[in-house]
């Protein structure tokens, strides 16, 4: 399987300031020497407790946080040294679905404005009527209705808001989507619907996912390969069956013990 994303020895360190002069006195190693690949069409799960560094990895790929060392390649091209206009084409190819559907959507913008914003940036040749048609198509693709296009985020449930977030991510026709805890803020009954939607979209559109979660039950259902992250380091990796049936690391066993038994 050809790798779409290759992360090599990734480091993300945050400075700790102290003293009257606010000098750097230490650093937090949020991500420390992490390496992995995600193959085209694959779903790789990145699991760990809150604060393990998993969301930082996702944000570093889309340059929402600066990296301190290592390399990130996309489809064989080193992208971790690209900035500004040079990185713009990859913002189209790589998108992110955020954890909190309540805070990731601007409450002052309509659905048309929210989903239309990336279209304006990446498809400048598209007219306003063409954008509206495209947005209506995206709404139907994620299980919403055309009539929702003129509504505001507060008029939707949490699950519907996350569908809007997914539609926004899909607007620019990406190849790779980072799903950062996309169901953790939702009711259990809605979580399965969103997971099923992500699977359906992957099959229809040929998407590749990095699925970030603390919930091993969701990861087992969705992912082809699993990376277990603890304190910024990968402590175990393998296919889901291997991880779930015979975990080798104490931290992995701890995460599995926390999964509710039905």
KESE-462216 format. One record per residue (C-alpha): x, y, z. Coordinates in nm, 2 decimals. Layout:
N
<node <X; Y; Z>>
...
***
This chain:
262
<node <0.00; 0.00; 0.00>>
<node <0.14; 0.34; -0.10>>
<node <0.19; 0.58; 0.19>>
<node <-0.01; 0.90; 0.16>>
<node <0.12; 1.05; 0.48>>
<node <0.47; 0.97; 0.63>>
<node <0.56; 1.11; 0.97>>
<node <0.92; 1.07; 1.07>>
<node <1.07; 1.14; 1.42>>
<node <0.81; 1.41; 1.48>>
<node <0.87; 1.64; 1.78>>
<node <0.65; 1.91; 1.91>>
<node <0.79; 2.09; 2.22>>
<node <0.61; 2.37; 2.40>>
<node <0.82; 2.62; 2.60>>
<node <0.76; 2.67; 2.97>>
<node <0.82; 3.03; 3.09>>
<node <0.92; 3.14; 3.44>>
<node <1.07; 3.42; 3.65>>
<node <1.01; 3.79; 3.63>>
<node <1.16; 3.81; 3.28>>
<node <0.95; 3.53; 3.15>>
<node <1.24; 3.33; 3.02>>
<node <1.21; 2.97; 2.90>>
<node <1.29; 2.75; 3.19>>
<node <1.17; 2.42; 3.06>>
<node <0.98; 2.25; 2.78>>
<node <0.68; 2.02; 2.75>>
<node <0.74; 1.73; 2.51>>
<node <0.39; 1.71; 2.37>>
<node <0.51; 1.48; 2.09>>
<node <0.85; 1.31; 2.10>>
<node <1.01; 1.11; 1.82>>
<node <0.68; 0.98; 1.67>>
<node <0.69; 0.80; 1.34>>
<node <0.42; 0.63; 1.13>>
<node <0.26; 0.61; 0.79>>
<node <-0.09; 0.62; 0.66>>
<node <-0.16; 0.43; 0.34>>
<node <-0.39; 0.56; 0.07>>
<node <-0.75; 0.45; 0.15>>
<node <-0.65; 0.34; 0.50>>
<node <-0.79; 0.45; 0.83>>
<node <-0.53; 0.47; 1.10>>
<node <-0.64; 0.51; 1.46>>
<node <-0.44; 0.72; 1.70>>
<node <-0.55; 0.65; 2.06>>
<node <-0.45; 0.77; 2.40>>
<node <-0.58; 0.96; 2.70>>
<node <-0.64; 1.34; 2.71>>
<node <-0.30; 1.51; 2.71>>
<node <-0.12; 1.22; 2.54>>
<node <-0.03; 1.44; 2.24>>
<node <-0.26; 1.28; 1.98>>
<node <-0.45; 1.60; 1.88>>
<node <-0.11; 1.78; 1.86>>
<node <0.00; 1.53; 1.60>>
<node <-0.31; 1.60; 1.39>>
<node <-0.27; 1.98; 1.42>>
<node <0.10; 1.96; 1.33>>
<node <0.02; 1.79; 1.00>>
<node <-0.21; 2.08; 0.89>>
<node <0.03; 2.33; 1.05>>
<node <-0.20; 2.45; 1.32>>
<node <0.10; 2.40; 1.55>>
<node <0.47; 2.44; 1.47>>
<node <0.69; 2.13; 1.49>>
<node <1.02; 2.13; 1.67>>
<node <1.18; 1.85; 1.47>>
<node <1.13; 1.57; 1.23>>
<node <0.96; 1.55; 0.89>>
<node <0.61; 1.52; 0.75>>
<node <0.57; 1.40; 0.39>>
<node <0.25; 1.40; 0.18>>
<node <0.24; 1.17; -0.12>>
<node <0.62; 1.17; -0.13>>
<node <0.66; 1.55; -0.09>>
<node <0.81; 1.70; 0.22>>
<node <0.55; 1.94; 0.34>>
<node <0.68; 2.02; 0.69>>
<node <0.91; 2.30; 0.55>>
<node <0.64; 2.46; 0.34>>
<node <0.47; 2.78; 0.46>>
<node <0.22; 3.03; 0.34>>
<node <0.13; 3.01; -0.03>>
<node <0.36; 2.71; -0.07>>
<node <0.14; 2.51; 0.17>>
<node <-0.19; 2.63; 0.04>>
<node <-0.24; 2.35; -0.22>>
<node <-0.20; 2.10; 0.07>>
<node <-0.47; 2.27; 0.28>>
<node <-0.71; 2.17; 0.00>>
<node <-0.58; 1.81; 0.00>>
<node <-0.57; 1.77; 0.38>>
<node <-0.87; 1.87; 0.59>>
<node <-0.97; 1.83; 0.95>>
<node <-1.29; 1.75; 1.14>>
<node <-1.28; 1.90; 1.49>>
<node <-1.39; 1.75; 1.82>>
<node <-1.65; 2.00; 1.94>>
<node <-1.93; 2.07; 1.69>>
<node <-2.05; 2.35; 1.92>>
<node <-1.73; 2.56; 1.91>>
<node <-1.59; 2.47; 1.57>>
<node <-1.88; 2.65; 1.38>>
<node <-1.91; 3.03; 1.38>>
<node <-2.25; 3.10; 1.54>>
<node <-2.28; 3.42; 1.33>>
<node <-2.25; 3.25; 1.00>>
<node <-2.52; 3.05; 0.81>>
<node <-2.46; 2.70; 0.69>>
<node <-2.41; 2.84; 0.34>>
<node <-2.14; 3.08; 0.47>>
<node <-1.96; 2.81; 0.68>>
<node <-1.94; 2.55; 0.40>>
<node <-1.89; 2.82; 0.13>>
<node <-1.59; 2.98; 0.29>>
<node <-1.33; 2.71; 0.19>>
<node <-1.49; 2.71; -0.16>>
<node <-1.43; 3.08; -0.20>>
<node <-1.06; 3.03; -0.10>>
<node <-0.98; 2.72; -0.31>>
<node <-1.23; 2.75; -0.60>>
<node <-1.22; 3.12; -0.69>>
<node <-1.36; 3.05; -1.04>>
<node <-1.68; 2.92; -0.89>>
<node <-1.97; 3.17; -0.90>>
<node <-2.20; 3.23; -0.61>>
<node <-2.49; 3.03; -0.76>>
<node <-2.25; 2.74; -0.84>>
<node <-2.13; 2.75; -0.48>>
<node <-2.48; 2.73; -0.35>>
<node <-2.56; 2.42; -0.56>>
<node <-2.23; 2.26; -0.44>>
<node <-2.32; 2.33; -0.08>>
<node <-2.67; 2.18; -0.12>>
<node <-2.51; 1.87; -0.27>>
<node <-2.27; 1.85; 0.03>>
<node <-2.56; 1.88; 0.27>>
<node <-2.74; 1.59; 0.11>>
<node <-2.41; 1.39; 0.10>>
<node <-2.38; 1.41; 0.48>>
<node <-2.75; 1.33; 0.55>>
<node <-2.89; 1.69; 0.58>>
<node <-3.15; 1.87; 0.37>>
<node <-3.11; 2.15; 0.11>>
<node <-3.34; 2.36; 0.32>>
<node <-3.08; 2.37; 0.60>>
<node <-2.86; 2.59; 0.39>>
<node <-2.99; 2.93; 0.53>>
<node <-3.00; 2.82; 0.90>>
<node <-2.75; 2.91; 1.18>>
<node <-2.56; 2.65; 1.39>>
<node <-2.78; 2.71; 1.70>>
<node <-3.08; 2.57; 1.51>>
<node <-2.92; 2.22; 1.49>>
<node <-2.85; 1.93; 1.73>>
<node <-2.49; 1.82; 1.81>>
<node <-2.50; 1.54; 1.56>>
<node <-2.63; 1.77; 1.28>>
<node <-2.36; 2.03; 1.36>>
<node <-2.09; 1.76; 1.32>>
<node <-2.24; 1.67; 0.99>>
<node <-2.20; 2.04; 0.89>>
<node <-1.84; 2.02; 1.00>>
<node <-1.79; 1.71; 0.79>>
<node <-1.95; 1.88; 0.49>>
<node <-1.72; 2.18; 0.54>>
<node <-1.42; 1.94; 0.54>>
<node <-1.54; 1.77; 0.22>>
<node <-1.61; 2.10; 0.03>>
<node <-1.27; 2.13; -0.12>>
<node <-1.25; 1.76; -0.23>>
<node <-0.97; 1.65; 0.00>>
<node <-0.79; 1.31; -0.01>>
<node <-0.69; 1.29; 0.35>>
<node <-0.90; 1.39; 0.66>>
<node <-0.78; 1.41; 1.01>>
<node <-1.07; 1.32; 1.24>>
<node <-0.99; 1.48; 1.58>>
<node <-1.22; 1.31; 1.83>>
<node <-1.52; 1.37; 1.60>>
<node <-1.77; 1.18; 1.81>>
<node <-1.65; 1.23; 2.17>>
<node <-1.88; 1.53; 2.23>>
<node <-2.19; 1.36; 2.10>>
<node <-2.45; 1.14; 2.26>>
<node <-2.38; 0.77; 2.24>>
<node <-2.68; 0.71; 2.01>>
<node <-2.55; 0.97; 1.77>>
<node <-2.19; 0.85; 1.77>>
<node <-2.27; 0.54; 1.57>>
<node <-2.45; 0.74; 1.31>>
<node <-2.15; 0.97; 1.26>>
<node <-1.90; 0.67; 1.25>>
<node <-2.12; 0.50; 0.99>>
<node <-2.14; 0.82; 0.79>>
<node <-1.76; 0.85; 0.79>>
<node <-1.73; 0.49; 0.67>>
<node <-1.98; 0.55; 0.39>>
<node <-1.80; 0.86; 0.28>>
<node <-1.47; 0.68; 0.27>>
<node <-1.61; 0.42; 0.04>>
<node <-1.79; 0.67; -0.19>>
<node <-1.50; 0.92; -0.21>>
<node <-1.19; 0.71; -0.16>>
<node <-1.08; 0.90; 0.15>>
<node <-0.79; 0.83; 0.38>>
<node <-0.84; 0.90; 0.75>>
<node <-0.63; 0.96; 1.06>>
<node <-0.88; 0.89; 1.33>>
<node <-0.79; 1.04; 1.67>>
<node <-0.98; 0.91; 1.97>>
<node <-0.96; 0.80; 2.33>>
<node <-1.23; 0.55; 2.27>>
<node <-1.09; 0.21; 2.18>>
<node <-1.43; 0.07; 2.11>>
<node <-1.49; 0.32; 1.83>>
<node <-1.13; 0.27; 1.69>>
<node <-1.17; -0.11; 1.68>>
<node <-1.49; -0.07; 1.47>>
<node <-1.35; 0.19; 1.23>>
<node <-0.97; 0.15; 1.19>>
<node <-0.74; -0.07; 0.98>>
<node <-0.43; 0.00; 1.20>>
<node <-0.39; 0.14; 1.55>>
<node <-0.12; 0.35; 1.72>>
<node <-0.13; 0.38; 2.09>>
<node <0.02; 0.71; 2.22>>
<node <0.13; 0.78; 2.58>>
<node <0.30; 1.10; 2.69>>
<node <0.39; 1.19; 2.34>>
<node <0.54; 0.86; 2.24>>
<node <0.39; 0.56; 2.05>>
<node <0.41; 0.27; 2.29>>
<node <0.23; 0.01; 2.08>>
<node <0.10; -0.04; 1.73>>
<node <-0.06; -0.31; 1.52>>
<node <-0.39; -0.42; 1.36>>
<node <-0.70; -0.38; 1.58>>
<node <-0.74; -0.76; 1.65>>
<node <-0.38; -0.78; 1.76>>
<node <-0.41; -0.48; 1.99>>
<node <-0.74; -0.59; 2.14>>
<node <-0.67; -0.96; 2.18>>
<node <-0.32; -0.95; 2.30>>
<node <-0.20; -0.60; 2.41>>
<node <0.16; -0.59; 2.50>>
<node <0.21; -0.26; 2.68>>
<node <0.06; -0.19; 3.03>>
<node <-0.08; 0.14; 2.91>>
<node <-0.27; -0.03; 2.63>>
<node <-0.41; -0.28; 2.88>>
<node <-0.51; 0.01; 3.10>>
<node <-0.70; 0.18; 2.81>>
<node <-0.87; -0.15; 2.72>>
<node <-0.98; -0.20; 3.08>>
<node <-1.15; 0.14; 3.07>>
<node <-1.37; 0.03; 2.77>>
<node <-1.73; -0.04; 2.90>>
<node <-1.83; -0.41; 2.87>>
<node <-2.17; -0.46; 2.71>>
***
